[in-house]
Amino acid sequence: MGNKKIFANQKMYMTKSEVETFIQAFHNQPMDHLVICPTALYLPLFQQSHLQLGIQNIFYEDTGAYTGEISPVQAKDYQVSYAIIGHSERRMIFHESNELFQKKVDACVKHDIKPIFCIGETKEQYDMQKTNQILKRQIFDVLKNVKKEALGELIIAYEPLWAIGTGLVPSNEEIKRITEYIKSIIYQTFHVSVPVLYGGSVNEKNIESLNQIPNIDGFLVGGASTDSSKILKMYEVVVS
Ligand code: PGA
């Protein structure tokens, strides 16, 4: 993936006027290492800006009777280059399945959209030291069925569920060890090198320390990503 990137997962936050103000803050600033994933409804607001775009959710068919869904073809109309797939909120609240994730990954790659596949363990699994086992299963259950060409396009986001929106973050040593584990099992099994992002309570205060982790390829930022001044601070750290 080259240099590190910040992916802003803005979830269902922000109103139209807040998004407009947010976009203004990046005017005339080179932001090559930033990808904004706004509420899909606001993608048109970004069309005059130079900001790279991702989508928070995507469907796997190109077109058809799928009420409420957005196809990769439609996302491409708005210059979407990345799609978040398998986020824990989609897993837990919307009960999305591994089969659905696999179809979404394949559909994205078919349309030249890079899938950001999210994995992560619960607090209970973490406490029981089952993190590796859980991550391995989450990875294999989906990757074993995706098309070969999709594997090379994939980005993994490691997001421990207990770190999302809680202010809790694993130690740098833990994130380093887990990132290494993810990269090595994928390499050994599928013979591809995948970039790995860390996500979960990343903010403008802790990013300097997190950025020291040697094998991290970037960050997936939720709550702190709706504030342009926080993004600019985090961006400075990541590109320095
Ligand atoms: P957070 O969310 O930064 O608010 O913890 C991260 C995510 O859900 O991607």
Residues whose N, C-alpha, C, O or C-beta is under 5 A from the ligand:
A	BS01	PGA	N9 A163 I164 G165 T166 G199 G200 S201 V202 L220 V221 G222 G223 A224
